[in-house]
């Protein structure tokens, strides 16, 4: 029995422009919801656009009442140390569009919204872009710790065969707003200690040079001997007034997200926070399920 097919957009890495859309269902008419979703994602040209469609737990159980991925849950607000919080803005539907041409990405976003607004309300919209070849706006490369090979990516991301949701992936989305004035006032060698890597060479700090409350120290984790590897697909966003990172990551089990978030917010025995959250704050947070192509097709057509 062959493995189901992950949504291809999860692994596409050459995009220049991204568009993120989150919706809350306003209709309980299953036929209308499925029709709107089907119309929203039809006639996609995969050479130009890739699209990943994901569902919150309640929306998935509405569309597919027979099974749910074992660890899928709603995102719950995290109340961390020193007054830091990661709010929950959990809703029902999440679309991640990416491509080379901003106009084509925008056309796809409009197609989705024109059909979805009949059954859902838009709760979050954000455009993103590739910034100087995978840099975050803070000047450090994003996603350096991602699995390096296709096989390692699949192993971190894809729910294994035989489990509910096989071929699919769990998703974490968070919008982070940077305080760039505060960040830019920090000397570069101090920034490097906060992140845990050198800024120009992108080399991880070692030994005593690596602070135990750096971003890397707080997120490069093992639980019961298993590395909590995730696949980051984040995108910077910005205007001259508001700027930050749309954090997006995929994993095969929720603990890979929750363990990192608990560590970042000081909800461990050491109670140390990730120093980076002193310069960037989360303003949204949600967990999703991106089903395999076969399961997505089935729920929209059954």
C-alpha positions in Angstrom: 0.0 0.0 0.0 1.6 3.3 -1.1 1.9 6.3 1.1 -0.6 9.1 0.5 0.7 12.3 -1.2 1.6 15.4 0.9 0.5 18.7 -0.5 3.3 19.7 -2.8 3.4 23.4 -1.7 4.8 22.4 1.7 8.1 21.6 0.1 8.4 24.3 -2.6 11.3 26.6 -1.7 11.8 28.9 -4.7 8.9 31.3 -4.1 9.5 35.1 -3.9 6.0 36.1 -2.8 3.6 34.6 -0.2 0.0 35.3 0.8 -1.5 34.0 4.1 -5.3 33.9 4.6 -7.2 32.6 7.7 -11.0 32.3 7.9 -13.7 31.5 10.4 -16.6 29.5 9.0 -19.9 31.4 9.2 -22.0 28.7 7.6 -22.7 25.2 8.8 -24.1 24.1 5.4 -21.6 21.4 4.4 -22.6 21.4 0.8 -22.0 25.1 0.5 -18.7 24.9 2.3 -17.4 22.2 0.1 -18.5 24.0 -3.0 -16.9 27.2 -1.9 -13.6 25.4 -1.1 -13.6 23.5 -4.4 -14.1 26.7 -6.4 -11.5 28.5 -4.3 -8.8 26.1 -5.3 -9.7 25.0 -8.8 -7.6 25.6 -11.9 -4.3 26.2 -10.1 -1.3 26.2 -12.4 1.3 24.4 -10.3 4.2 25.9 -12.4 3.1 29.4 -11.3 1.5 28.9 -7.9 1.5 26.5 -5.0 -1.2 26.4 -2.5 -1.4 24.6 0.9 -4.9 24.2 2.4 -5.2 23.5 6.1 -8.0 23.1 8.6 -8.5 23.8 12.3 -9.6 20.8 14.4 -13.3 21.8 14.5 -13.5 22.5 10.8 -11.7 19.2 9.9 -14.1 17.2 12.2 -17.1 19.0 10.5 -15.8 18.0 7.0 -14.4 14.6 8.0 -16.2 13.2 11.1 -14.6 9.8 10.9 -11.0 10.5 11.9 -8.7 13.3 13.1 -4.9 13.2 13.4 -4.0 11.9 16.8 -2.3 15.0 18.2 -4.2 17.8 16.4 -5.6 20.4 18.9 -6.6 24.0 18.9 -3.9 26.5 19.8 -4.3 27.7 23.4 -2.9 31.1 24.5 0.5 30.7 26.2 1.1 32.8 29.3 4.8 32.8 29.7 7.4 34.3 32.1 8.0 38.0 32.4 4.6 38.9 31.0 5.2 37.4 27.6 2.2 35.9 25.9 1.5 34.0 22.6 -2.2 34.6 21.9 -4.5 32.1 20.3 -6.4 33.3 17.2 -7.5 29.8 16.2 -10.1 29.7 13.4 -11.1 27.2 10.8 -9.4 27.5 7.4 -5.8 28.5 6.5 -4.5 29.1 3.0 -0.8 29.5 2.2 -0.2 30.7 -1.4 3.3 31.2 -2.8 4.8 31.8 -6.2 7.4 33.7 -8.2 5.0 36.4 -9.5 3.3 38.6 -7.0 0.4 39.3 -9.4 -0.4 35.6 -9.8 -0.2 35.0 -6.0 -2.6 37.9 -5.6 -5.0 36.6 -8.2 -5.1 33.3 -6.4 -5.8 35.0 -3.1 -8.6 36.9 -4.7 -10.1 33.7 -6.1 -10.0 32.1 -2.7 -11.6 35.1 -1.0 -14.3 35.6 -3.6 -15.6 32.1 -3.0 -14.8 31.8 0.7 -16.6 35.0 1.8 -19.9 33.3 1.0 -19.3 30.8 3.9 -16.6 32.3 6.1 -15.2 35.6 7.4 -11.6 36.6 6.9 -9.7 36.8 10.3 -6.1 37.3 9.2 -4.5 38.3 5.9 -0.8 38.9 5.4 1.5 39.2 2.4 5.1 38.0 2.7 8.2 38.1 0.6 11.6 36.6 0.3 14.0 39.0 1.9 17.6 38.8 0.6 17.5 35.0 0.2 15.9 33.7 3.3 16.8 36.4 5.8 14.4 37.5 8.5 14.2 41.3 8.8 16.4 41.2 11.8 19.2 40.2 9.5 19.7 36.6 10.3 18.9 33.6 8.1 15.6 31.9 8.9 15.3 28.2 8.7 19.0 27.3 9.1 18.1 24.3 11.3 15.6 22.9 8.8 16.1 19.2 7.8 18.7 19.2 5.0 17.5 16.4 2.7 14.2 15.5 1.2 14.0 12.3 3.2 14.7 14.2 6.5 12.1 16.8 5.6 9.5 14.0 5.0 10.5 12.3 8.3 10.0 15.5 10.3 6.8 16.7 8.5 4.7 13.8 7.2 2.4 11.8 9.4 3.5 8.2 8.9 1.6 5.5 7.1 -1.0 3.7 9.2 -1.7 6.7 11.4 -4.8 8.9 11.1 -3.9 11.7 8.7 -1.1 9.7 7.0 0.6 11.8 4.3 -0.6 15.0 5.9 1.1 17.4 8.2 0.4 19.5 11.3 0.9 23.2 10.9 1.7 26.1 13.2 1.1 29.7 12.0 2.0 32.8 14.1 2.3 36.4 13.1 5.3 38.0 14.9 5.7 41.8 14.9 9.3 43.0 15.4 10.4 46.1 17.3 13.1 47.0 14.8 14.1 50.2 16.5 14.8 48.3 19.7 16.6 45.5 17.8 18.8 47.8 15.7 20.0 49.5 18.9 21.6 46.2 20.0 25.3 45.8 19.0 25.8 43.0 16.5 27.8 40.7 18.8 24.9 40.9 21.3 22.4 40.2 18.6 24.4 37.1 17.8 24.2 36.0 21.4 20.4 36.5 21.4 20.0 34.4 18.2 22.8 31.9 18.8 24.5 32.3 15.4 26.9 34.7 13.7 25.1 37.3 11.6 27.3 37.4 8.5 28.7 33.9 8.3 25.5 32.2 9.8 27.6 29.9 12.0 26.1 28.5 15.2 27.9 29.6 18.4 29.6 26.9 20.4 30.5 26.1 23.9 30.6 29.1 26.3 29.9 31.4 23.4 26.3 30.0 23.2 24.0 31.6 25.8 21.6 29.1 27.4 18.7 31.6 26.7 19.6 32.2 23.0 16.9 31.4 20.4 18.7 28.3 19.3 19.2 27.0 22.8 15.5 27.4 23.5 14.3 25.7 20.3 16.9 23.1 19.4 15.3 20.5 21.7 15.0 16.8 22.3 12.1 15.1 24.1 12.8 11.6 25.5 15.8 11.5 23.2 13.9 12.5 20.0 15.0 15.6 18.3 12.0 18.0 17.9 12.7 18.8 14.2 10.2 21.0 12.4 10.3 22.4 8.9 10.1 26.2 9.0 8.6 28.0 6.0 8.3 31.5 7.4 8.1 34.7 5.4 9.0 38.2 6.4 6.4 40.9 5.9 6.5 44.6 6.3 5.6 48.2 5.6 7.7 51.1 6.9 5.3 51.1 9.9 4.8 47.5 10.8 7.1 44.6 10.1 7.9 41.2 11.2 7.7 37.5 10.4 4.8 35.2 9.5 6.1 32.1 11.2 5.0 29.0 9.5 6.1 25.5 10.3 5.2 21.9 9.5 5.6 18.7 11.7 4.2 15.3 12.0 3.2 15.7 15.7 2.1 18.6 17.8 4.7 18.1 20.6 7.4 19.4 18.1 5.7 22.8 18.2 4.4 22.9 21.8 7.8 21.8 23.3 9.6 24.7 21.5 6.9 27.2 22.5 7.0 26.2 26.1 10.7 26.5 26.1 10.7 29.9 24.4 8.2 31.3 27.0 10.0 29.9 30.0 7.5 27.2 30.9 10.2 24.8 31.8 12.0 24.0 35.1 14.7 26.7 34.3 12.0 29.3 33.6 14.4 31.0 31.1 12.8 32.8 28.2 14.1 33.0 24.7 15.7 36.4 24.6 14.4 37.0 21.1 10.9 37.5 22.4 12.0 40.7 24.0 12.3 42.1 20.5 9.4 40.4 18.7 5.9 39.6 19.9 3.4 37.1 18.6 0.0 38.6 17.7 -1.6 35.5 16.3 -1.4 31.7 16.8 -3.1 28.7 15.4 -2.6 25.0 14.8 -3.9 23.4 11.5 -3.9 20.1 9.7 -2.8 20.0 6.0 -4.3 16.8 4.7 -2.8 14.6 2.0 -3.9 15.4 -1.5 -6.1 12.3 -1.6 -7.9 13.2 1.7 -8.4 16.8 0.7 -10.0 15.6 -2.6 -12.2 13.2 -0.7 -13.6 15.6 1.9 -14.4 18.1 -0.9 -16.1 15.6 -3.1 -17.8 13.0 -0.9 
